[in-house]
Amino acid sequence: MAGAEDVVTIDGGDLGCARLLILLRDRVATLQAGAVVHLVTADPVAPIDLPVWCHMTGHAYLGVVDGTDRPTYAVAVAARPAATDARNPWHRGPAAT
């Protein structure tokens, strides 16, 4: 498991699902495979949306991070994630050629 120094934290605040996924999508695109992201968010549907988005893209949803003062969810970056639409990250993007 990654140590605290290996974790990238994204504070999504009270962003809704769409903006939260855009923020996450853009950030994971800059990270190496295997990097762990802790997404902090007050979005009440995050525990539903994040596992679905991870399943769709190939990233690994690691679940709720214990011991935090705000809701935090962990995602491990995939080596070859499926592309998603830049404006609508809950939709698959164009296939690579």
BELHUHU-V661341 format. One record per residue. N is the residue number from 1. D_FIRST is the distance of its C-alpha to the first C-alpha in Angstrom with 1 decimal. Layout:
BEGIN
N&D_FIRST, N&D_FIRST
END
This chain:
BEGIN
1&0.0, 2&3.8, 3&6.5, 4&9.6, 5&11.4, 6&9.5, 7&10.2, 8&13.6, 9&15.6, 10&18.6, 11&21.3, 12&23.2, 13&25.5, 14&28.0, 15&28.1, 16&29.0, 17&27.2, 18&28.9, 19&28.3, 20&24.8, 21&24.0, 22&25.9, 23&24.0, 24&20.6, 25&22.1, 26&23.5, 27&20.4, 28&18.0, 29&20.9, 30&20.4, 31&16.7, 32&15.3, 33&13.8, 34&10.1, 35&10.3, 36&9.2, 37&12.3, 38&13.2, 39&16.7, 40&19.0, 41&22.1, 42&25.1, 43&25.9, 44&26.5, 45&26.0, 46&22.5, 47&20.9, 48&23.4, 49&23.5, 50&19.9, 51&19.0, 52&22.4, 53&21.8, 54&18.5, 55&20.3, 56&23.1, 57&21.4, 58&18.7, 59&15.7, 60&13.1, 61&13.7, 62&10.7, 63&13.3, 64&14.5, 65&12.6, 66&14.1, 67&15.9, 68&17.2, 69&21.0, 70&21.2, 71&19.9, 72&16.6, 73&14.8, 74&11.6, 75&12.1, 76&10.4, 77&13.3, 78&15.1, 79&16.8, 80&20.1, 81&20.4, 82&23.8, 83&26.1, 84&27.1, 85&30.3, 86&30.0, 87&32.1, 88&31.0, 89&27.2, 90&27.6, 91&29.9, 92&29.2, 93&30.5, 94&32.9, 95&32.0, 96&31.5, 97&34.5
END
